[in-house]
Amino acid sequence: MFQVKGWNLKNDKNIALGGVSEKKKNKKNKSKKKTEITNDQIDDVINPSKEKSKDQKKDKSKPNDLKDKKLKTNDLSKDSSKTEIKEVKKSKNQKKRKHNDEEEQQNNPDQIDSKTTKRSKSVAKAVSTTTIPKATIETSKSQPIPITSQTKLTPLQQKMMSKLSGSRFRWINEQLYTITSEEALKLIKEQPSLFDEYHSGFRSQVSNWPENPVDVFVNQFKNRLLTRNINAPGGLPGNKDRKIIVADMGCGEAQFSQDITKFIRQQQQQKQKFKNLKVEINSFDLKKQNEYITVADIKNVPLEDESCSIVIFCLALMGTNFLDFIKEAYRILQPRGELWIAEIKSRFSEKPEEEQENVENSKVGQEFVDALKLNGFFHKSTDNSNKMFTRFEFFKPSQDVLAERKAKLERKKKFIEEETEKEKLESKRETHPEGEWLLKPCIYKRR
């Protein structure tokens, strides 16, 4: 039977409509459901000002929320299914690659080696380009960075480091001035780093001075060598073979030896008269800082009697027993050999009453000069022109000069007085070391 207009056969379940499938029926029902308008919607259009209760709104919002949740779950299920499909495809591709690789290994082993190398290179590139995880960065931050010479310090860190090194230098300086030379040698042997710390601090101190006393002695040696002949009046003293032998006592870093050695080599290359010049410099200190230095207690150096022509103490009379150094200088100096000394002015007990242009007439260091005279030296000159240190020159008299001087003293009846002065000096040294009263220790103020 065919449907005719006017007949209402839609709801008759008993009547079979030929040719209509169940799928089409379902589609039509869905479309009708979509097009149907509820009574509540009609009321909202007719009466928009009418407020609905909160309970109705909540009831209406629930089905929408359920729909959203269903949609989200459907999307997640779709995504998970997609990822599963991808993983299955990857596993299949990997199996195929393994199978192909096994076949290639059996057929062409050489080609496989080249492929493996290519793969390793690609892996290395990937590793190099990968970013470092935050965990490793945090662990590296937690570890302290060692401070080296190449480490860049902030201005505040530099200030703190300079204060620490300055206080360290003052402590080492005080130790060296207030102990004997034997104790100083033992201290440096046990802690060699103290020597380096002291001299780094000393360099920073001297850099603020108008003149370095080592440079003064170097220039003095050069000028006298270039202007006068060896052993001539005003020239440098040498032995019978005109060889100059120097002992630099407490040499520090052996700057004098390095500068003079370089100068002598230049003169020997440039000037004919210096080709046969012989200069030997022996540098002694508590640590072998470089090849120029010999480790020794300067009250007992490994040199023969009367073997040197010049002995230098450049800010080196530091031990409390420094008069033992003077006696050792007298032993190793040859007759008419010279003793050069530079010491900081603040160590001397005397002070000039007035600033005079002719500084040689000043009485600074007079007690020190008298003490060296009692140990056999003749005073040659004193230079107070520098603000920071005073320079002295002495020489060891020959036997004939000593005999003449002794005869003069006997005629004036002063020889016995001099002997008694020597005895007084030695007895005073036994009770109070000369480092406490003859030359005051150079101790810097604590800041």
Backbone torsions as a table, in degrees:
resi	resn	phi	psi	omega
1	MET	NA	148.2	-179.7
2	PHE	-109.8	146.2	-180.0
3	GLN	-75.2	133.7	-179.2
4	VAL	-118.5	146.6	178.9
5	LYS	-58.4	138.1	-178.8
6	GLY	98.2	-19.9	177.6
7	TRP	-89.5	131.1	179.3
8	ASN	-102.0	90.3	-175.4
9	LEU	-111.3	11.3	-173.7
10	LYS	-71.3	-40.0	-172.5
11	ASN	-94.6	0.4	178.4
12	ASP	-82.9	104.8	-177.5
13	LYS	-75.8	-24.3	-177.5
14	ASN	-74.1	-25.3	-178.1
15	ILE	-84.5	128.5	179.2
16	ALA	-92.2	122.5	177.7
17	LEU	-92.8	114.5	-177.3
18	GLY	-69.9	142.3	173.6
19	GLY	82.0	-3.8	-179.9
20	VAL	-99.7	122.1	-178.5
21	SER	-87.5	163.2	-179.5
22	GLU	-68.7	-32.4	179.6
23	LYS	-61.5	-44.4	-179.7
24	LYS	-63.4	-38.8	178.1
25	LYS	-58.9	-44.1	-178.8
26	ASN	-62.9	-39.7	179.2
27	LYS	-63.5	-43.0	-179.5
28	LYS	-64.3	-41.5	179.6
29	ASN	-61.8	-40.8	179.0
30	LYS	-63.9	-43.5	180.0
31	SER	-63.7	-36.9	179.3
32	LYS	-67.6	-40.3	178.7
33	LYS	-60.5	-36.6	-179.9
34	LYS	-69.4	-38.7	-175.3
35	THR	-80.7	-19.1	-179.6
36	GLU	-66.3	138.7	-179.7
37	ILE	-112.3	131.6	-178.6
38	THR	-79.9	162.0	178.8
39	ASN	-67.4	-34.4	179.9
40	ASP	-64.5	-38.7	178.0
41	GLN	-64.7	-39.4	178.7
42	ILE	-63.2	-41.9	178.7
43	ASP	-63.3	-36.5	178.5
44	ASP	-64.7	-37.1	-180.0
45	VAL	-71.2	-42.4	-177.3
46	ILE	-71.9	-46.2	-177.3
47	ASN	-118.1	81.2	-179.7
48	PRO	-70.8	-25.6	-178.4
49	SER	-77.4	-12.0	-176.8
50	LYS	-71.6	124.9	-179.8
51	GLU	-92.7	139.0	178.0
52	LYS	-97.9	156.7	179.9
53	SER	-71.6	158.0	-178.3
54	LYS	-67.1	-31.5	-179.7
55	ASP	-65.9	-39.6	177.8
56	GLN	-64.1	-41.9	179.7
57	LYS	-61.6	-42.1	-179.8
58	LYS	-63.9	-41.2	-178.8
59	ASP	-64.2	-37.0	-179.9
60	LYS	-73.6	-32.3	-178.8
61	SER	-72.3	-24.7	-177.5
62	LYS	-63.3	-49.2	179.5
63	PRO	-61.5	-35.1	177.6
64	ASN	-63.6	-42.1	178.4
65	ASP	-62.9	-39.2	179.0
66	LEU	-64.1	-38.3	177.9
67	LYS	-62.2	-42.7	-179.7
68	ASP	-63.1	-39.9	-180.0
69	LYS	-65.3	-40.4	179.0
70	LYS	-62.9	-41.6	178.8
71	LEU	-61.6	-42.3	-179.9
72	LYS	-64.2	-42.9	179.2
73	THR	-64.1	-38.1	177.7
74	ASN	-63.0	-42.4	179.4
75	ASP	-62.9	-42.1	179.2
76	LEU	-63.9	-41.2	179.1
77	SER	-63.4	-37.9	177.8
78	LYS	-64.3	-43.7	-179.5
79	ASP	-64.5	-41.8	-180.0
80	SER	-64.8	-38.8	178.2
81	SER	-64.1	-38.9	178.7
82	LYS	-63.4	-45.0	-179.9
83	THR	-63.7	-37.4	177.6
84	GLU	-63.4	-40.6	179.6
85	ILE	-63.3	-42.4	179.1
86	LYS	-62.3	-43.3	179.4
87	GLU	-62.8	-40.0	177.8
88	VAL	-62.3	-42.4	178.9
89	LYS	-62.9	-41.8	179.6
90	LYS	-62.6	-43.7	179.5
91	SER	-61.8	-40.1	178.0
92	LYS	-64.0	-43.1	179.0
93	ASN	-63.0	-40.2	178.1
94	GLN	-63.0	-41.3	177.7
95	LYS	-62.5	-41.5	178.2
96	LYS	-62.1	-42.8	179.9
97	ARG	-62.6	-42.7	178.4
98	LYS	-61.4	-43.3	179.7
99	HIS	-62.5	-42.5	179.1
100	ASN	-66.1	-39.6	178.9
101	ASP	-62.9	-39.5	178.8
102	GLU	-64.4	-39.3	178.2
103	GLU	-66.2	-39.8	179.7
104	GLU	-67.5	-34.3	176.9
105	GLN	-61.3	-39.5	178.8
106	GLN	-70.9	-36.5	-175.8
107	ASN	-86.5	-53.3	-174.5
108	ASN	-128.2	86.7	179.6
109	PRO	-68.8	-28.2	-178.5
110	ASP	-67.1	-41.0	-179.4
111	GLN	-64.2	-32.8	-177.5
112	ILE	-66.1	-39.4	178.9
113	ASP	-60.3	-41.9	179.3
114	SER	-64.7	-37.6	178.8
115	LYS	-66.3	-42.0	179.9
116	THR	-62.3	-39.6	177.6
117	THR	-63.5	-39.8	177.9
118	LYS	-62.9	-43.0	179.3
119	ARG	-63.0	-42.0	178.9
120	SER	-62.2	-39.0	177.6
121	LYS	-63.9	-43.0	179.9
122	SER	-63.1	-38.1	177.4
123	VAL	-64.8	-41.1	179.0
124	ALA	-62.6	-40.2	177.3
125	LYS	-63.2	-42.5	-179.8
126	ALA	-61.9	-40.3	179.5
127	VAL	-65.1	-40.9	-178.5
128	SER	-67.2	-32.2	-177.8
129	THR	-87.2	-13.8	-178.5
130	THR	-67.5	148.6	179.9
131	THR	-82.9	153.0	179.4
132	ILE	-80.4	131.2	178.6
133	PRO	-66.2	157.9	-177.1
134	LYS	-65.1	-30.5	-177.6
135	ALA	-61.6	-42.6	179.7
136	THR	-67.9	-34.7	178.8
137	ILE	-65.7	-41.3	179.9
138	GLU	-64.9	-39.0	178.4
139	THR	-66.8	-37.6	179.1
140	SER	-68.0	-32.9	178.0
141	LYS	-68.5	-34.9	-178.0
142	SER	-68.1	-27.6	-179.4
143	GLN	-77.3	137.2	-179.4
144	PRO	-71.6	141.3	178.7
145	ILE	-88.5	125.2	-179.7
146	PRO	-69.2	138.9	178.7
147	ILE	-86.9	119.4	178.3
148	THR	-122.0	-178.2	178.8
149	SER	-66.5	-25.6	180.0
150	GLN	-88.7	-11.2	-179.2
151	THR	-69.1	131.0	179.0
152	LYS	-83.0	123.1	-179.3
153	LEU	-103.8	147.3	175.2
154	THR	-73.0	163.6	178.4
155	PRO	-56.6	-37.8	178.3
156	LEU	-66.1	-41.9	178.1
157	GLN	-64.5	-40.1	177.7
158	GLN	-62.3	-39.8	179.4
159	LYS	-64.8	-42.9	179.8
160	MET	-66.2	-39.9	179.3
161	MET	-65.3	-39.4	179.0
162	SER	-66.3	-36.5	177.5
163	LYS	-66.6	-41.3	179.5
164	LEU	-65.1	-45.9	179.6
165	SER	-65.8	-35.7	177.5
166	GLY	-64.7	-43.5	178.4
167	SER	-66.9	-35.7	177.4
168	ARG	-65.0	-43.7	178.5
169	PHE	-61.0	-43.1	-179.4
170	ARG	-62.7	-38.5	179.8
171	TRP	-66.1	-46.2	179.8
172	ILE	-64.5	-41.2	178.6
173	ASN	-59.1	-44.1	179.6
174	GLU	-64.4	-39.1	178.6
175	GLN	-61.8	-46.2	-176.4
176	LEU	-67.6	-28.2	-179.9
177	TYR	-83.8	-19.1	-173.1
178	THR	-112.5	11.3	175.7
179	ILE	-127.5	167.1	178.5
180	THR	-76.3	167.1	-179.7
181	SER	-65.9	-33.2	177.2
182	GLU	-64.3	-44.1	179.0
183	GLU	-66.9	-35.2	178.1
184	ALA	-65.6	-41.8	178.8
185	LEU	-63.7	-41.2	178.3
186	LYS	-64.5	-41.3	-180.0
187	LEU	-61.9	-45.0	-177.6
188	ILE	-71.7	-34.0	176.8
189	LYS	-65.0	-37.4	179.1
190	GLU	-74.9	-35.3	-179.4
191	GLN	-132.3	80.0	-176.5
192	PRO	-61.0	-24.9	-178.7
193	SER	-65.1	-22.8	178.8
194	LEU	-61.9	-35.5	179.1
195	PHE	-61.9	-45.5	-179.4
196	ASP	-66.3	-42.2	179.8
197	GLU	-63.2	-41.0	-179.5
198	TYR	-63.2	-47.1	-175.0
199	HIS	-73.8	-27.6	172.9
200	SER	-67.6	-40.5	175.2
201	GLY	-66.9	-36.9	179.3
202	PHE	-64.6	-39.9	178.7
203	ARG	-61.5	-41.8	179.5
204	SER	-66.2	-33.3	177.5
205	GLN	-68.7	-47.4	-176.0
206	VAL	-69.6	-25.0	179.6
207	SER	-62.2	-22.9	178.2
208	ASN	-88.3	-6.8	-180.0
209	TRP	-80.1	153.0	176.5
210	PRO	-67.1	-25.7	-178.1
211	GLU	-148.6	143.4	172.4
212	ASN	-92.8	125.8	-177.5
213	PRO	-60.5	-28.9	177.0
214	VAL	-63.4	-42.7	178.5
215	ASP	-62.6	-35.1	178.1
216	VAL	-63.3	-45.0	179.5
217	PHE	-66.8	-37.1	177.9
218	VAL	-63.4	-46.3	179.9
219	ASN	-65.5	-37.3	177.5
220	GLN	-62.4	-43.3	178.7
221	PHE	-62.9	-44.8	-178.5
222	LYS	-63.4	-47.6	-176.5
223	ASN	-63.0	-43.7	-178.4
224	ARG	-69.9	-31.2	177.9
225	LEU	-71.9	-38.0	-176.6
226	LEU	-79.8	-30.1	-173.6
227	THR	-95.0	-26.8	-177.0
228	ARG	-130.7	156.8	176.6
229	ASN	-76.8	156.4	178.3
230	ILE	-66.6	136.5	-179.4
231	ASN	71.6	1.1	175.7
232	ALA	-85.5	159.8	177.3
233	PRO	-57.4	124.5	-177.4
234	GLY	88.5	-12.4	179.3
235	GLY	-90.8	174.4	179.2
236	LEU	-73.6	142.0	178.3
237	PRO	-77.5	143.5	176.9
238	GLY	-140.5	175.9	177.9
239	ASN	-83.6	-167.0	-177.0
240	LYS	-63.5	-31.2	179.2
241	ASP	-88.2	13.1	-179.7
242	ARG	62.1	28.0	176.0
243	LYS	-94.5	133.4	-179.9
244	ILE	-97.3	121.2	178.8
245	ILE	-119.1	119.6	-175.2
246	VAL	-112.1	140.6	171.3
247	ALA	-118.0	110.8	178.3
248	ASP	-95.1	103.8	-173.8
249	MET	-91.0	121.7	-174.1
250	GLY	69.4	54.5	-168.2
251	CYS	-74.7	-14.0	-176.6
252	GLY	73.2	-113.7	178.9
253	GLU	-101.8	15.8	176.0
254	ALA	60.3	42.7	177.7
255	GLN	-65.0	-40.8	-179.7
256	PHE	-59.3	-47.0	-179.2
257	SER	-62.7	-41.8	-178.6
258	GLN	-66.7	-44.1	-178.8
259	ASP	-66.8	-43.5	-177.5
260	ILE	-70.9	-37.8	177.5
261	THR	-61.0	-43.3	177.4
262	LYS	-63.6	-42.5	179.9
263	PHE	-63.6	-42.9	-178.8
264	ILE	-64.0	-40.2	178.5
265	ARG	-63.1	-40.9	177.7
266	GLN	-63.2	-44.1	-179.3
267	GLN	-66.1	-37.8	178.8
268	GLN	-65.6	-32.1	178.4
269	GLN	-79.1	-32.5	-173.6
270	GLN	-91.4	-36.8	-172.5
271	LYS	-117.6	137.4	-177.6
272	GLN	-68.1	-36.6	-174.3
273	LYS	-71.0	-16.5	179.5
274	PHE	-100.1	8.5	-178.9
275	LYS	-64.9	-35.9	-179.0
276	ASN	-97.4	11.9	-179.4
277	LEU	-69.6	134.8	179.5
278	LYS	-123.3	120.9	178.0
279	VAL	-131.5	127.7	178.2
280	GLU	-123.0	126.8	-178.5
281	ILE	-119.9	122.9	177.1
282	ASN	-106.5	118.2	-177.0
283	SER	-109.4	127.3	-176.4
284	PHE	-123.8	136.0	173.2
285	ASP	-162.3	-176.1	-171.7
286	LEU	-79.9	-13.3	-179.7
287	LYS	-144.5	144.1	178.6
288	LYS	-84.3	84.7	-178.4
289	GLN	-71.7	-31.3	178.2
290	ASN	-152.7	-176.0	-174.4
291	GLU	-68.4	-16.4	-177.9
292	TYR	-79.6	-17.8	-167.6
293	ILE	-99.6	140.9	170.4
294	THR	-113.2	128.5	-178.8
295	VAL	-75.9	127.7	-179.4
296	ALA	-167.6	153.9	166.5
297	ASP	-81.2	120.2	-169.9
298	ILE	-72.6	2.1	169.7
299	LYS	-87.0	-4.2	179.7
300	ASN	-154.8	87.0	-177.0
301	VAL	-99.5	153.8	-177.8
302	PRO	-81.1	64.3	176.0
303	LEU	-131.5	152.4	-178.1
304	GLU	-78.3	162.7	177.6
305	ASP	-62.7	138.0	175.8
306	GLU	52.1	43.9	-178.6
307	SER	-104.5	-11.8	-175.8
308	CYS	-111.8	153.0	176.2
309	SER	-104.1	-23.1	177.8
310	ILE	-140.0	135.3	172.4
311	VAL	-123.0	132.8	-175.0
312	ILE	-120.2	133.7	168.8
313	PHE	-123.3	98.2	-179.0
314	CYS	-103.0	98.3	-176.7
315	LEU	53.6	39.3	-173.4
316	ALA	-115.5	0.4	179.1
317	LEU	-85.8	67.8	-169.0
318	MET	-97.0	-33.8	-176.7
319	GLY	-69.7	161.0	177.4
320	THR	-68.5	-16.9	-179.6
321	ASN	-107.7	40.0	-172.5
322	PHE	-65.8	-19.0	175.5
323	LEU	-68.0	-20.9	171.6
324	ASP	-66.7	-31.9	176.3
325	PHE	-66.0	-39.0	-180.0
326	ILE	-65.3	-40.5	178.2
327	LYS	-65.1	-36.5	177.3
328	GLU	-67.8	-37.0	176.5
329	ALA	-63.7	-39.8	177.8
330	TYR	-63.4	-36.3	-179.0
331	ARG	-66.7	-44.9	-173.5
332	ILE	-85.2	-13.9	-179.7
333	LEU	-78.7	140.1	173.2
334	GLN	-79.8	160.7	176.0
335	PRO	-55.4	136.9	-175.3
336	ARG	69.3	9.3	172.1
337	GLY	-72.3	154.9	-171.1
338	GLU	-109.6	145.8	176.2
339	LEU	-115.3	119.3	179.8
340	TRP	-108.6	127.4	-178.3
341	ILE	-132.0	136.7	170.7
342	ALA	-129.3	127.4	179.9
343	GLU	-138.8	152.1	-178.9
344	ILE	-67.3	137.5	-174.7
345	LYS	-63.0	-34.3	-176.4
346	SER	-65.9	-12.8	179.8
347	ARG	-78.4	-21.1	-176.6
348	PHE	-84.3	140.7	-177.2
349	SER	-74.5	-30.6	-178.1
350	GLU	-82.9	150.5	175.1
351	LYS	-131.5	142.3	179.8
352	PRO	-66.2	136.9	-179.5
353	GLU	-68.5	-35.2	179.4
354	GLU	-140.5	149.6	175.0
355	GLU	-77.1	116.8	-176.9
356	GLN	-114.2	152.0	176.3
357	GLU	-68.7	-40.6	178.2
358	ASN	-86.6	85.4	-172.4
359	VAL	-70.8	-16.8	-179.7
360	GLU	-65.6	-24.4	179.8
361	ASN	-81.4	-4.3	180.0
362	SER	-68.8	152.7	-177.8
363	LYS	-95.2	12.3	178.4
364	VAL	-63.3	126.5	178.5
365	GLY	81.3	13.3	-176.7
366	GLN	-66.5	-39.6	177.7
367	GLU	-63.2	-37.6	177.1
368	PHE	-64.7	-43.3	178.9
369	VAL	-61.9	-42.3	179.9
370	ASP	-63.7	-37.6	178.9
371	ALA	-64.6	-39.4	178.8
372	LEU	-70.7	-32.0	175.5
373	LYS	-63.3	-39.7	178.5
374	LEU	-65.6	-19.0	177.3
375	ASN	-95.1	13.3	171.4
376	GLY	102.8	-6.8	-177.3
377	PHE	-87.3	151.8	172.1
378	PHE	-102.3	135.6	-179.1
379	HIS	-81.5	131.5	-178.6
380	LYS	-104.7	-50.9	-178.8
381	SER	-162.4	159.0	173.9
382	THR	-131.9	133.7	-178.7
383	ASP	-122.1	113.2	178.2
384	ASN	-107.8	19.7	-174.6
385	SER	-68.1	-26.8	-179.9
386	ASN	-83.9	144.1	-177.4
387	LYS	-73.4	-25.1	-171.5
388	MET	-99.5	-34.1	-175.1
389	PHE	-140.4	162.4	177.6
390	THR	-117.1	137.8	178.8
391	ARG	-108.5	140.2	178.6
392	PHE	-126.8	148.1	171.6
393	GLU	-129.0	129.2	176.5
394	PHE	-126.9	166.5	171.9
395	PHE	-143.0	154.9	179.0
396	LYS	-90.3	119.4	-176.8
397	PRO	-73.4	153.5	175.3
398	SER	-77.7	172.3	-177.0
399	GLN	-64.9	-38.7	180.0
400	ASP	-67.0	-36.2	177.2
401	VAL	-67.1	-40.3	177.8
402	LEU	-62.7	-39.2	179.7
403	ALA	-65.3	-43.1	178.4
404	GLU	-62.4	-43.4	-178.9
405	ARG	-65.3	-40.9	179.2
406	LYS	-62.3	-39.8	179.2
407	ALA	-64.1	-40.5	178.2
408	LYS	-62.5	-44.0	-179.4
409	LEU	-65.0	-38.2	178.6
410	GLU	-66.3	-38.5	178.9
411	ARG	-65.1	-37.1	179.9
412	LYS	-86.9	0.6	179.8
413	LYS	59.5	38.8	179.7
414	LYS	-115.0	-2.4	-178.4
415	PHE	-64.8	-40.8	-179.5
416	ILE	-67.1	-36.5	177.9
417	GLU	-62.4	-41.1	179.5
418	GLU	-64.6	-40.9	179.0
419	GLU	-63.9	-39.9	178.3
420	THR	-67.0	-32.4	176.6
421	GLU	-65.4	-38.9	177.0
422	LYS	-62.2	-42.9	179.5
423	GLU	-64.3	-40.4	177.9
424	LYS	-62.2	-41.4	-179.8
425	LEU	-61.9	-45.7	-178.7
426	GLU	-67.7	-38.8	178.6
427	SER	-67.2	-36.1	177.2
428	LYS	-67.6	-35.7	177.7
429	ARG	-64.4	-33.1	-179.5
430	GLU	-68.1	-36.4	-179.7
431	THR	-84.4	-42.7	179.6
432	HIS	-133.7	118.2	179.9
433	PRO	-59.7	148.6	-177.3
434	GLU	-62.5	-21.4	176.6
435	GLY	-69.1	-7.1	179.2
436	GLU	-100.5	-21.3	-174.5
437	TRP	-135.4	-36.1	-178.2
438	LEU	-74.8	-47.1	170.6
439	LEU	-127.0	115.6	-178.7
440	LYS	-67.7	144.8	177.6
441	PRO	-64.6	139.3	-179.9
442	CYS	-85.9	90.4	-177.8
443	ILE	-111.6	123.2	-178.6
444	TYR	-78.5	150.1	-179.4
445	LYS	-71.1	142.3	176.5
446	ARG	-80.0	133.3	-177.3
447	ARG	-103.7	NA	NA
